[in-house]
Amino acid sequence: MTAERMVATIHRPWLAAGALIAMLAVMAGAFGAHGLRGMVSERALEVFQTAVTYQIYHAIALVLVALLSATGLSRRLLGVAGGFFLAGIILFSGSLYLLVLTDIRWVGPITPLGGVCFMVGWAVLVAAALRRSV
C-alpha cells in the first residue's frame, strides 16, 4: 500500500475527535494548574488532574484508532473501541470535572462507568489486533 493510499484510508473523524479532545485536555490542565489553584482543595486539584490525565491518554487512543484504520484491522471493531474510549472520556473525565467544579456529589458514581468504558475499549482494540484478516 502506498503512503498516499494509507493516508487516504485513515478514519478522519476519529483523528479529528482525538485531536480536539487532546487540545481540550491541555486547556483543562492549564485551567486546573493556574485557574483552580487556591479556589479548590489540593485533593480536588488531584481529582481534576486525574480527569485531565485520563482524557489525554484516551484522546491519544482515539488518534491511534484513526491511524490503525489504515492498517487493515477491522474498522468495525476499531469504531466500537473508539466509541467506548469517547464514552469513557465523557463519563470518567466529565464526571470528575463536574465533581470538582460544582461539588455535585451524585456524579461520583458515574466515574466507574467511564472506567469500565475505557477497559472495554482497550479489550475491543485487543480483539481487533488479534482478529484474522479476511
MDTraj code that builds the backbone (N, CA, C; nanometers):
import mdtraj as md
import numpy as np

residues = "MET THR ALA GLU ARG MET VAL ALA THR ILE HIS ARG PRO TRP LEU ALA ALA GLY ALA LEU ILE ALA MET LEU ALA VAL MET ALA GLY ALA PHE GLY ALA HIS GLY LEU ARG GLY MET VAL SER GLU ARG ALA LEU GLU VAL PHE GLN THR ALA VAL THR TYR GLN ILE TYR HIS ALA ILE ALA LEU VAL LEU VAL ALA LEU LEU SER ALA THR GLY LEU SER ARG ARG LEU LEU GLY VAL ALA GLY GLY PHE PHE LEU ALA GLY ILE ILE LEU PHE SER GLY SER LEU TYR LEU LEU VAL LEU THR ASP ILE ARG TRP VAL GLY PRO ILE THR PRO LEU GLY GLY VAL CYS PHE MET VAL GLY TRP ALA VAL LEU VAL ALA ALA ALA LEU ARG ARG SER VAL".split()
xyz = np.array([
    [0.0857, -0.1176, 0.0000],
    [0.0000, 0.0000, 0.0000],
    [0.0901, 0.1237, 0.0000],
    [0.0581, 0.2158, -0.0886],
    [0.1368, 0.3382, -0.0946],
    [0.1040, 0.4284, 0.0242],
    [0.1950, 0.5205, 0.0510],
    [0.1737, 0.6139, 0.1627],
    [0.0486, 0.6981, 0.1374],
    [0.0272, 0.7370, 0.0132],
    [-0.0909, 0.8179, -0.0191],
    [-0.2195, 0.7403, 0.0076],
    [-0.2184, 0.6126, -0.0299],
    [-0.3362, 0.5271, -0.0087],
    [-0.3596, 0.5058, 0.1411],
    [-0.2509, 0.4864, 0.2158],
    [-0.2647, 0.4658, 0.3588],
    [-0.3247, 0.5898, 0.4252],
    [-0.2750, 0.7066, 0.3899],
    [-0.3281, 0.8309, 0.4462],
    [-0.4746, 0.8477, 0.4081],
    [-0.5098, 0.8090, 0.2868],
    [-0.6475, 0.8232, 0.2405],
    [-0.7429, 0.7322, 0.3164],
    [-0.6925, 0.6224, 0.3740],
    [-0.7811, 0.5294, 0.4436],
    [-0.7897, 0.5550, 0.5938],
    [-0.7176, 0.6542, 0.6432],
    [-0.7263, 0.6886, 0.7853],
    [-0.8671, 0.7393, 0.8146],
    [-0.9239, 0.6935, 0.9235],
    [-1.0586, 0.7366, 0.9626],
    [-1.0492, 0.8760, 1.0231],
    [-1.0721, 0.9761, 0.9417],
    [-1.0509, 1.1159, 0.9820],
    [-1.1405, 1.1639, 1.0957],
    [-1.2656, 1.1176, 1.1063],
    [-1.3455, 1.1643, 1.2214],
    [-1.2844, 1.1260, 1.3566],
    [-1.2285, 1.0046, 1.3682],
    [-1.1630, 0.9672, 1.4947],
    [-1.0368, 1.0495, 1.5154],
    [-0.9647, 1.0761, 1.4082],
    [-0.8441, 1.1584, 1.4176],
    [-0.8798, 1.2993, 1.4655],
    [-0.9835, 1.3577, 1.4063],
    [-1.0257, 1.4919, 1.4463],
    [-1.0772, 1.4930, 1.5904],
    [-1.1551, 1.3919, 1.6267],
    [-1.2077, 1.3844, 1.7639],
    [-1.0933, 1.3716, 1.8636],
    [-0.9983, 1.2843, 1.8345],
    [-0.8853, 1.2671, 1.9246],
    [-0.8037, 1.3939, 1.9402],
    [-0.7782, 1.4616, 1.8291],
    [-0.7006, 1.5856, 1.8350],
    [-0.7759, 1.6937, 1.9122],
    [-0.9056, 1.7064, 1.8877],
    [-0.9856, 1.8058, 1.9589],
    [-0.9901, 1.7768, 2.1082],
    [-1.0119, 1.6522, 2.1435],
    [-1.0202, 1.6147, 2.2850],
    [-0.8845, 1.6309, 2.3529],
    [-0.7757, 1.6044, 2.2808],
    [-0.6419, 1.6274, 2.3367],
    [-0.6201, 1.7763, 2.3614],
    [-0.6600, 1.8595, 2.2664],
    [-0.6472, 2.0040, 2.2839],
    [-0.7266, 2.0505, 2.4066],
    [-0.8485, 1.9986, 2.4214],
    [-0.9303, 2.0354, 2.5371],
    [-0.8668, 1.9878, 2.6677],
    [-0.7984, 1.8733, 2.6637],
    [-0.7299, 1.8237, 2.7834],
    [-0.6157, 1.9176, 2.8225],
    [-0.5420, 1.9660, 2.7235],
    [-0.4337, 2.0613, 2.7520],
    [-0.4918, 2.1886, 2.8126],
    [-0.6020, 2.2356, 2.7569],
    [-0.6667, 2.3556, 2.8106],
    [-0.7169, 2.3316, 2.9533],
    [-0.7771, 2.2146, 2.9761],
    [-0.8259, 2.1825, 3.1103],
    [-0.7096, 2.1722, 3.2085],
    [-0.5996, 2.1130, 3.1647],
    [-0.4826, 2.1023, 3.2503],
    [-0.4277, 2.2381, 3.2892],
    [-0.4234, 2.3293, 3.1931],
    [-0.3762, 2.4649, 3.2228],
    [-0.4721, 2.5351, 3.3182],
    [-0.6010, 2.5175, 3.2948],
    [-0.7010, 2.5766, 3.3837],
    [-0.6875, 2.5212, 3.5254],
    [-0.6684, 2.3913, 3.5355],
    [-0.6522, 2.3296, 3.6664],
    [-0.5274, 2.3780, 3.7376],
    [-0.4184, 2.3901, 3.6629],
    [-0.2912, 2.4303, 3.7232],
    [-0.2886, 2.5775, 3.7620],
    [-0.3567, 2.6605, 3.6860],
    [-0.3481, 2.8046, 3.7096],
    [-0.4773, 2.8663, 3.7608],
    [-0.5900, 2.8242, 3.7049],
    [-0.7173, 2.8868, 3.7403],
    [-0.7809, 2.8330, 3.8670],
    [-0.7574, 2.7062, 3.8956],
    [-0.8227, 2.6455, 4.0120],
    [-0.7395, 2.6528, 4.1395],
    [-0.6089, 2.6702, 4.1264],
    [-0.5215, 2.6733, 4.2442],
    [-0.5678, 2.7835, 4.3389],
    [-0.5874, 2.7467, 4.4614],
    [-0.6340, 2.8414, 4.5622],
    [-0.7859, 2.8511, 4.5713],
    [-0.8544, 2.7961, 4.4698],
    [-1.0006, 2.8008, 4.4695],
    [-1.0616, 2.6700, 4.5199],
    [-0.9888, 2.5605, 4.5023],
    [-1.0367, 2.4304, 4.5473],
    [-0.9258, 2.3656, 4.6298],
    [-0.9605, 2.2605, 4.7003],
    [-0.8638, 2.1915, 4.7860],
    [-0.7572, 2.1205, 4.7016],
    [-0.6476, 2.0845, 4.7673],
    [-0.5425, 2.0078, 4.6995],
    [-0.5972, 1.8743, 4.6484],
    [-0.6837, 1.8125, 4.7268],
    [-0.7450, 1.6854, 4.6843],
    [-0.8283, 1.7062, 4.5582],
    [-0.9032, 1.8141, 4.5531],
    [-0.9836, 1.8438, 4.4345],
    [-0.8934, 1.8670, 4.3132],
    [-0.7788, 1.9314, 4.3330],
    [-0.6842, 1.9510, 4.2225],
    [-0.6297, 1.8164, 4.1739],
    [-0.6054, 1.7242, 4.2659],
    [-0.5600, 1.5901, 4.2270],
    [-0.6662, 1.5189, 4.1441],
    [-0.7912, 1.5295, 4.1863],
    [-0.9015, 1.4674, 4.1133],
    [-0.9124, 1.5288, 3.9736],
    [-0.9009, 1.6609, 3.9659],
    [-0.9070, 1.7305, 3.8373],
    [-0.7930, 1.6826, 3.7472],
    [-0.6727, 1.6707, 3.8038],
    [-0.5580, 1.6244, 3.7260],
    [-0.5772, 1.4810, 3.6778],
    [-0.6407, 1.3974, 3.7592],
    [-0.6713, 1.2608, 3.7164],
    [-0.7625, 1.2637, 3.5936],
    [-0.8624, 1.3511, 3.5960],
    [-0.9526, 1.3639, 3.4811],
    [-0.8759, 1.4061, 3.3566],
    [-0.7862, 1.5035, 3.3714],
    [-0.7064, 1.5513, 3.2579],
    [-0.6176, 1.4387, 3.2045],
    [-0.5532, 1.3662, 3.2950],
    [-0.4619, 1.2585, 3.2551],
    [-0.5347, 1.1513, 3.1750],
    [-0.6482, 1.1052, 3.2244],
    [-0.7227, 1.0016, 3.1525],
    [-0.7801, 1.0554, 3.0219],
    [-0.8163, 1.1826, 3.0197],
    [-0.8668, 1.2417, 2.8962],
    [-0.7568, 1.2425, 2.7899],
    [-0.6369, 1.2844, 2.8262],
    [-0.5311, 1.2913, 2.7257],
    [-0.4894, 1.1516, 2.6794],
    [-0.4801, 1.0553, 2.7723],
    [-0.4455, 0.9191, 2.7311],
    [-0.5453, 0.8657, 2.6295],
    [-0.6721, 0.8900, 2.6543],
    [-0.7740, 0.8317, 2.5671],
    [-0.7998, 0.9161, 2.4425],
    [-0.7609, 1.0422, 2.4447],
    [-0.7589, 1.1200, 2.3209],
    [-0.6526, 1.0611, 2.2279],
    [-0.5379, 1.0261, 2.2852],
    [-0.4328, 0.9609, 2.2064],
    [-0.4811, 0.8255, 2.1562],
    [-0.5587, 0.7547, 2.2382],
    [-0.6154, 0.6268, 2.1937],
    [-0.7068, 0.6477, 2.0733],
    [-0.7835, 0.7566, 2.0709],
    [-0.8695, 0.7854, 1.9551],
    [-0.7852, 0.8121, 1.8302],
    [-0.6754, 0.8842, 1.8473],
    [-0.5847, 0.9066, 1.7338],
    [-0.5281, 0.7723, 1.6869],
    [-0.4925, 0.6853, 1.7808],
    [-0.4435, 0.5523, 1.7467],
    [-0.5478, 0.4731, 1.6688],
    [-0.6720, 0.4783, 1.7120],
    [-0.7814, 0.4107, 1.6411],
    [-0.7889, 0.4614, 1.4972],
    [-0.7779, 0.5933, 1.4807],
    [-0.7829, 0.6513, 1.3458],
    [-0.6684, 0.5990, 1.2598],
    [-0.5486, 0.5984, 1.3144],
    [-0.4323, 0.5541, 1.2378],
    [-0.4377, 0.4046, 1.2081],
    [-0.4855, 0.3264, 1.3049],
    [-0.4956, 0.1824, 1.2838],
    [-0.5990, 0.1465, 1.1775],
    [-0.6919, 0.2376, 1.1519],
    [-0.7927, 0.2098, 1.0494],
    [-0.7303, 0.1938, 0.9116],
    [-0.6077, 0.2418, 0.8946],
    [-0.5390, 0.2299, 0.7659],
    [-0.4534, 0.1041, 0.7566],
    [-0.4574, 0.0187, 0.8589],
    [-0.3687, -0.0979, 0.8609],
    [-0.4358, -0.2275, 0.8187],
    [-0.5649, -0.2230, 0.7949],
    [-0.6352, -0.3455, 0.7583],
    [-0.7055, -0.4118, 0.8745],
    [-0.6917, -0.3572, 0.9948],
    [-0.7680, -0.4102, 1.1080],
    [-0.9160, -0.3807, 1.0861],
    [-0.9998, -0.4539, 1.1538],
    [-1.1438, -0.4375, 1.1402],
    [-1.1864, -0.2948, 1.1756],
    [-1.2380, -0.2230, 1.0763],
    [-1.2846, -0.0860, 1.1008],
    [-1.4051, -0.0872, 1.1940],
    [-1.4833, -0.1948, 1.1878],
    [-1.5992, -0.2050, 1.2765],
    [-1.5529, -0.2143, 1.4214],
    [-1.4587, -0.3038, 1.4477],
    [-1.4080, -0.3174, 1.5844],
    [-1.3356, -0.1912, 1.6297],
    [-1.2608, -0.1306, 1.5400],
    [-1.1930, -0.0061, 1.5758],
    [-1.2950, 0.1028, 1.6097],
    [-1.4041, 0.1070, 1.5346],
    [-1.5094, 0.2044, 1.5632],
    [-1.5746, 0.1802, 1.6981],
    [-1.5951, 0.0523, 1.7313],
    [-1.6517, 0.0180, 1.8621],
    [-1.5554, 0.0611, 1.9726],
    [-1.4261, 0.0313, 1.9544],
    [-1.3257, 0.0710, 2.0538],
    [-1.3258, 0.2229, 2.0705],
    [-1.3271, 0.2946, 1.9584],
    [-1.3294, 0.4399, 1.9642],
    [-1.4523, 0.4927, 2.0361],
    [-1.5661, 0.4300, 2.0116],
    [-1.6891, 0.4710, 2.0796],
    [-1.6802, 0.4519, 2.2300],
    [-1.6201, 0.3410, 2.2719],
    [-1.6026, 0.3192, 2.4160],
    [-1.5017, 0.4172, 2.4754],
    [-1.3945, 0.4484, 2.4011],
    [-1.2993, 0.5476, 2.4513],
    [-1.3674, 0.6835, 2.4677],
    [-1.4477, 0.7217, 2.3700],
    [-1.5181, 0.8500, 2.3776],
    [-1.6173, 0.8511, 2.4934],
    [-1.6930, 0.7439, 2.5082],
    [-1.7870, 0.7348, 2.6209],
    [-1.7120, 0.7408, 2.7537],
    [-1.5974, 0.6742, 2.7604],
    [-1.5180, 0.6770, 2.8824],
    [-1.4700, 0.8164, 2.9166],
    [-1.4259, 0.8901, 2.8158],
    [-1.3808, 1.0280, 2.8385],
    [-1.4951, 1.1109, 2.8951],
    [-1.6113, 1.0985, 2.8335],
    [-1.7269, 1.1777, 2.8783],
    [-1.7679, 1.1383, 3.0197],
    [-1.7801, 1.0075, 3.0442],
    [-1.8287, 0.9613, 3.1744],
    [-1.7231, 0.9740, 3.2841],
    [-1.6007, 0.9316, 3.2563],
    [-1.4965, 0.9323, 3.3593],
    [-1.4461, 1.0753, 3.3833],
    [-1.3839, 1.1326, 3.2818],
    [-1.3275, 1.2659, 3.2997],
    [-1.4368, 1.3689, 3.3230],
    [-1.5448, 1.3586, 3.2475],
    [-1.6545, 1.4548, 3.2633],
    [-1.7128, 1.4552, 3.4028],
    [-1.7330, 1.3370, 3.4599],
    [-1.7892, 1.3317, 3.5946],
    [-1.6919, 1.3887, 3.6976],
    [-1.5632, 1.3643, 3.6783],
    [-1.4647, 1.4203, 3.7716],
    [-1.4568, 1.5723, 3.7590],
    [-1.4624, 1.6244, 3.6361],
    [-1.4642, 1.7697, 3.6185],
    [-1.5857, 1.8299, 3.6895],
    [-1.7017, 1.7681, 3.6672],
    [-1.8241, 1.8177, 3.7323],
    [-1.8140, 1.8118, 3.8842],
    [-1.7586, 1.7047, 3.9340],
    [-1.7447, 1.6881, 4.0782],
    [-1.6584, 1.7995, 4.1371],
    [-1.5475, 1.8292, 4.0748],
    [-1.4568, 1.9328, 4.1249],
    [-1.5162, 2.0726, 4.1078],
    [-1.5734, 2.0970, 3.9909],
    [-1.6191, 2.2335, 3.9599],
    [-1.7529, 2.2697, 4.0235],
    [-1.8370, 2.1695, 4.0510],
    [-1.9703, 2.2003, 4.1031],
    [-1.9956, 2.1426, 4.2411],
    [-1.9115, 2.0494, 4.2838],
    [-1.9294, 1.9794, 4.4110],
    [-2.0618, 1.9028, 4.4164],
    [-2.1163, 1.8677, 4.2997],
    [-2.2361, 1.7841, 4.2936],
    [-2.1916, 1.6398, 4.3153],
    [-2.2255, 1.5833, 4.4264],
    [-2.1751, 1.4525, 4.4671],
    [-2.2376, 1.3351, 4.3924],
    [-2.3588, 1.3514, 4.3396],
    [-2.4235, 1.2370, 4.2749],
    [-2.3527, 1.1951, 4.1470],
    [-2.2637, 1.2791, 4.0921],
    [-2.1926, 1.2390, 3.9700],
    [-2.0784, 1.1419, 3.9999],
    [-2.0380, 1.1318, 4.1267],
    [-1.9297, 1.0414, 4.1644],
    [-1.9499, 0.8979, 4.1199],
    [-2.0694, 0.8407, 4.1388],
    [-2.0901, 0.7017, 4.0955],
    [-2.0844, 0.6810, 3.9435],
    [-2.0877, 0.7875, 3.8655],
    [-2.0776, 0.7751, 3.7200],
    [-1.9336, 0.7445, 3.6781],
    [-1.8386, 0.7922, 3.7560],
    [-1.6967, 0.7784, 3.7211],
    [-1.6564, 0.6340, 3.6912],
    [-1.6917, 0.5372, 3.7758],
    [-1.6515, 0.3985, 3.7450],
    [-1.7087, 0.3453, 3.6133],
    [-1.8259, 0.3946, 3.5739],
    [-1.8809, 0.3521, 3.4440],
    [-1.7887, 0.3965, 3.3305],
    [-1.7332, 0.5152, 3.3451],
    [-1.6363, 0.5614, 3.2463],
    [-1.5123, 0.4746, 3.2443],
    [-1.4678, 0.4332, 3.3637],
    [-1.3529, 0.3434, 3.3716],
    [-1.3799, 0.2109, 3.3036],
    [-1.5000, 0.1595, 3.3207],
    [-1.5387, 0.0354, 3.2524],
    [-1.5375, 0.0565, 3.1012],
    [-1.5866, 0.1702, 3.0557],
    [-1.5830, 0.2001, 2.9114],
    [-1.4397, 0.2001, 2.8590],
    [-1.3474, 0.2594, 2.9359],
    [-1.2070, 0.2569, 2.8941],
    [-1.1575, 0.1136, 2.8800],
    [-1.1859, 0.0308, 2.9795],
    [-1.1393, -0.1084, 2.9759],
    [-1.1995, -0.1849, 2.8590],
    [-1.3289, -0.1647, 2.8334],
    [-1.3932, -0.2321, 2.7205],
    [-1.3311, -0.1843, 2.5892],
    [-1.3061, -0.0552, 2.5788],
    [-1.2415, -0.0024, 2.4585],
    [-1.1079, -0.0691, 2.4313],
    [-1.0267, -0.0821, 2.5358],
    [-0.8973, -0.1476, 2.5189],
    [-0.9145, -0.2957, 2.4847],
    [-1.0120, -0.3617, 2.5468],
    [-1.0368, -0.5035, 2.5164],
    [-1.0796, -0.5211, 2.3710],
    [-1.1635, -0.4322, 2.3220],
    [-1.2066, -0.4401, 2.1817],
    [-1.0881, -0.4127, 2.0892],
    [-0.9997, -0.3228, 2.1289],
    [-0.8800, -0.2972, 2.0484],
    [-0.7913, -0.4218, 2.0441],
    [-0.7797, -0.4917, 2.1553],
    [-0.7063, -0.6194, 2.1570],
    [-0.7722, -0.7178, 2.0604],
    [-0.9044, -0.7255, 2.0647],
    [-0.9768, -0.8170, 1.9745],
    [-0.9517, -0.7792, 1.8285],
    [-0.9502, -0.6500, 1.7990],
    [-0.9236, -0.6059, 1.6616],
    [-0.7818, -0.6457, 1.6192],
    [-0.6875, -0.6366, 1.7111],
    [-0.5489, -0.6713, 1.6799],
    [-0.5318, -0.8209, 1.6569],
    [-0.6080, -0.9006, 1.7291],
    [-0.5915, -1.0464, 1.7214],
    [-0.6794, -1.1124, 1.6161],
    [-0.7781, -1.0406, 1.5673],
    [-0.8702, -1.0976, 1.4692],
    [-0.7971, -1.1197, 1.3369],
    [-0.8246, -1.2333, 1.2791],
    [-0.7638, -1.2641, 1.1487],
    [-0.8227, -1.1761, 1.0409],
    [-0.7389, -1.1285, 0.9513],
    [-0.7866, -1.0532, 0.8368],
    [-0.8554, -1.1489, 0.7410],
    [-0.9613, -1.0996, 0.6793],
    [-1.0362, -1.1848, 0.5862],
    [-1.0152, -1.1357, 0.4450],
])
top = md.Topology()
chain = top.add_chain()
for i, resn in enumerate(residues, 1):
    res = top.add_residue(resn, chain, resSeq=i)
    for name in ("N", "CA", "C"):
        top.add_atom(name, md.element.get_by_symbol(name[0]), res)
traj = md.Trajectory(xyz[None], top)
